[in-house]
């Protein structure tokens, strides 16, 4: 499938969970398009490897932000710290998340339930709060939230904590889309489906990862979601549907 890389020169893009999997692939895709990527994750080593890849690609650049999204105070400091260095934020990709525990609802551990909701939902609300002034300053910012068919589109046994967090995340994204449209901020929701990631391997340990798409294949949908031409209100970009059309 032919991929057209847009020109994102002069754009600043923040990607959470950028040290591996989907986040890493999206951060690299944005950098290849010329954006300056603010790569945020807990794992310093993974961020440094991403930086090496971006430099090797010869397009775009990166600033590395080691930060734990389980730390509310650190998230609150993020916006002001970025504002001291960057006048605006053009692209925000809310990718970081956790699987939680696959178990019947009555059996899910209290701490795991709270952590799943905190990281997949509440941390993104905190990120919106701290980044909103920078996104408004862009005048045409794009905010992209990564969801899942499980939760966003359907319920599934044993996926309760994860599904609830993703269903709520979609409502969060839709609400932000309605509230921020007057400031030129456009919100998109991407459902990548099953991909070759560590989270998928944890959820489906018997599955052959070679049968799944590589996260890099998500780039065309990401480019569409951050395009100046995108004018939707929390439109849902579904990878499996796009891929089926591209292959037909």
N, C-alpha and C positions, 0 to 999 in steps of 0.2 A: 504494500500500500504506500503510495507516494505521500510524503509528508512535507507540507509547506511551512517553513519556519518564519514567523512574523518578525518584524523589527521592533524590539522592545528597548532599543538604545535610549538611555536617559531615564528609564523606569527603575524604581526600587521595589523589590518584591520580598516579602517575608513569608517563609515556609516553615511551619512547625513539624516536628518529627522528621527533620531533614537528614538525619544521619544514616537512614537505611530505608529499604522498601520503597513504597509509593512516594514518600516525602523526598527521598534522595533523588529518585527519578524525575520528579517534578521540579525540584531545585535545579538539577542539571539542565532540564529542558528550558527553563526560564533563562538560565545563564547563557545557553547556546543561542538564545534569541537576542542576547545583548543586554539583559537586565542585570542590575547589581542585586545579588541575592543576599538577603539576611537569613542565614541558615540557622535555625534554632533547634536544639535537641539537648538531651542530657549527656549523651556520649561524646566526649571530646575527640576520641580517636576516630570515630565515624565521621565527625564534622571535618576533621583534618584530611581524611581520605577524600571526602567530597570536594574540598578545596583544591586538592591535587588534581582531581578529575576536571574541575572547572578550568583550572589554569592550563591543563593539557589540551582542553578543547579549543583554547585560544579565542574565546568569545565570552563577554560578560565578566563578572568578578563577584567576589563574595566577602561578606563579613560574617564571622562565626560567633554565635551566641549560645554558649553553654548555659542552659537554664532548665530547671525542673518545673514543669507546669503544675506539679502538686504543691508548689509554694506560692500561695496567693500574694504575699508581699513582693516576691520577685516579679510576678506578672504586673503588679501595680507600678513598680519602678520602671518597667520596660518602656512604656510609652514616653515618659519624660526623658529617659536616657537616649532613646532614638531621636527624639525631637532636638536634642542638643547637637546631633550630628547630621540629621537629614531634615530638609524642609517639608517633606511630604512622604507618604507611602502610597504607591500606585496599585500594588497587588498584595493581597493577603490570602494565603492558602492555609486554611485550618485543617491540617491533616492528622496531627498527632492523636493517638487514641490507644486504648487497651482492649483486649478481648474480654477480660474478666474471667468468670468461672462458668463453664458450661455444665449446668446442673438444674434440677427442678427448682422452681421458685422458693419453695419452703426450705430447701437445703443450701441455698447460697449463703456463704459466710457474710456476716454483717460488714466487716471491714472491706471485703472484696466488692460488695455492692456499692458501698460509699465511694471507694476508689474509682470504680468504673464510671459512676455518674459524675464524680468530681472531674476526672480527666477528660471524658468524652463530651461532657455538657458544660459543667460549671466553669472549667478553665477557659472554654471558648467564649462564654459570656464575659469573663474577666478580661480576656484579650480584646473583645469588642470595646469594652469600657476604656481600656488604656490606649488602644490604637485609633479610636474613632476620630480624635482631632487631626491626626496625621492623614487619615483616609479622606476626611473632608477637605483638607488642604490640597489634595491632589486635584480636585474638581471633576475627576473622571475615574475614580478608583474602582477596582474590581475585587470583591471578596468571594472566595471560593471555599465551600465547605464539603468535606468528603464524608459521604454517607454510606449506607449499605442497603441492599434489598431486604436484609433481615432487620426489621424495625421500621425502616422508611416505607417499605411496600407491603410487608407481611410479617405476621408473628410466626415463630418457629419454636417447638418445644426445646427446652434446655438452654435457650439463648436469651433468657429473660433480661438480665442486667444489660447486656450489650444492646439488645433490640430496643429496650426502653430508652437507653441513652441516645441512640441514633434517631429514634422517632422524635424525641424531644429536641435534638439538635436541628432537625429539619424545620420544626416550628420556630426555633430560635432564628434560623437563617431567614425564614419567610418573614418573620416579624421585623428583623433588621432591614430587610429589603424594602418593606413598606415605609419604615420610619426614616430611611436614609436616602430615598430616591430624589428628594429635593436638593440634596447636596451632590448629586452626580454619581453616587455610589451605586454600582450594580452588583447584585448578589447572584451567584450560581451555585448549584448543588451538583456534585459529581458522584455517581454511583459506579465505582470501578468493577464491581462484581468480583468473582474469584480470580486472584492473580498470584503470581509466584512470589509470595512474601512469607516472612517468618510467622506473622500472625495466622495466615492461612494454614501453614504447616502445623502450627500448634492446635488449631481447630480441627484439622483433618489429617491426622498423622499417617493414615494409610494411603493417602492420595499421592499419585505420581506428579511431582511439581512440573515435570517436563510437558505435561498435558495442559498446563495453564499459561496464559499470556504473561509475558514479561512486563513489569511495571512501566518500562520505557514506552510501551505501546499506547499508554494513556496520553502521551504528549499532544496529539491532535485535538482531543477534547479539552485539555487544559488551555491550549492556544485559543480555541473557540470561546471559552468562558472568560478569558482575560482580554479578548479582542475589543478594540474601540467600537466595533460594529455590534457587539452584544448589548442588547437593551432590555433584556428580560428581567422579570421580578422573581428571583429564586427559581429560575427554570431548572429542571432536572435533566442533566446530561447522563445518559445511561450507556456505558461502554459496550455492553453486549449488543444493544440495538444498533449503535453506530458501526460496530465491527461487522455485523450481519449485512448492513447496507453497503459497506465498503467492499465486502467480498462478493456481493451479488453481481 
